[in-house]
Amino acid sequence: MRNPLIFATVGAAILNGIFSPLLLFIFLLRWAWYPGFFPGITEVVVALSSLILSTLTLMIAGVPAALYEKLRSPGETTPASAAIWLAATILLTLPALPNLLRAAGLGG
């Protein structure tokens, strides 16, 4: 594997997908993305909502890294874009931190 930072980036996005306050919003919008012919099992809809939020986190956090890649010189090879992607993912995951700490038994 070329860059191990991708594991931390995906891990942070997964944590955001599970513990983000936006999870309820995506769950409530299930009428827009969840097919009506599938059974409306709550656990499945929550899991898919979490997956959507994790994917959105990776996509949005990738924008600054992609801009950096576009603006840097073409022959340059550095792991900086992966670090930028990780930093942006962590920033997007910060609102989920209170829920994560509460789930871990460390928060009030």
C-alpha positions in Angstrom: 0.0 0.0 0.0 1.4 3.4 -1.0 -0.1 5.5 1.8 -1.3 4.2 5.2 -3.0 7.5 5.9 -6.0 6.2 3.9 -6.9 3.8 6.7 -7.1 6.6 9.2 -9.1 8.7 6.7 -11.6 5.9 6.1 -11.8 5.2 9.9 -12.5 8.8 10.7 -15.2 8.9 8.0 -16.8 5.7 9.4 -16.9 7.2 12.9 -18.5 10.3 11.5 -21.1 8.2 9.7 -22.0 6.3 12.9 -21.9 9.2 15.5 -22.7 12.3 13.5 -25.6 14.5 14.5 -26.5 14.6 10.8 -27.4 10.9 10.8 -30.9 11.7 12.0 -31.3 14.2 9.2 -30.3 11.6 6.5 -32.5 9.0 8.2 -35.5 11.4 8.0 -34.8 12.0 4.3 -35.1 8.3 3.6 -38.1 9.0 1.4 -35.7 10.6 -1.1 -33.1 7.8 -1.3 -34.6 4.6 0.1 -36.6 2.6 -2.5 -40.2 2.1 -1.5 -40.3 -1.5 -2.6 -37.7 -2.5 0.0 -38.9 -3.4 3.4 -38.6 -0.5 5.8 -36.6 -2.2 8.5 -35.3 0.5 10.8 -31.9 -1.1 11.4 -31.3 -1.4 7.7 -32.3 2.2 7.0 -30.0 3.4 9.9 -27.1 1.4 8.6 -27.6 2.7 5.1 -27.9 6.3 6.4 -24.6 5.8 8.2 -23.0 4.5 5.0 -24.3 7.5 3.0 -22.9 9.9 5.6 -19.5 8.2 5.7 -19.3 8.3 1.9 -20.3 12.0 1.8 -17.7 12.7 4.4 -15.0 11.1 2.3 -16.2 12.9 -0.8 -16.4 16.4 0.8 -13.1 15.9 2.6 -11.4 14.9 -0.7 -12.1 18.3 -2.3 -9.2 20.2 -0.6 -6.9 17.3 -1.3 -7.9 17.3 -5.0 -7.4 21.0 -5.2 -4.0 20.6 -3.8 -3.2 17.9 -6.3 -4.4 20.1 -9.1 -2.3 23.1 -8.0 1.0 21.4 -7.2 3.7 20.8 -9.8 3.1 17.7 -11.9 6.4 15.9 -11.2 6.1 16.2 -7.4 5.2 13.1 -5.3 4.4 13.8 -1.7 2.0 12.3 0.8 0.7 15.8 1.5 -2.6 15.3 -0.3 -3.4 12.2 1.8 -2.6 14.2 4.9 -4.8 17.1 3.7 -7.6 14.5 3.1 -7.2 13.1 6.6 -7.2 16.6 8.2 -10.3 17.6 6.3 -12.0 14.3 7.4 -11.1 14.9 11.0 -12.5 18.4 10.8 -15.8 17.1 9.4 -15.8 14.4 12.2 -15.5 16.9 15.1 -19.2 17.4 15.5 -19.6 13.7 16.1 -17.0 13.8 18.9 -19.5 14.4 21.8 -21.7 11.4 20.6 -18.6 9.2 20.3 -17.4 10.1 23.8 -20.9 9.5 25.2 -21.0 6.1 23.5 -17.6 5.3 24.9 -18.8 6.2 28.4 -16.4 9.2 28.7 -18.9 12.0 28.2 -21.8 13.3 30.2 
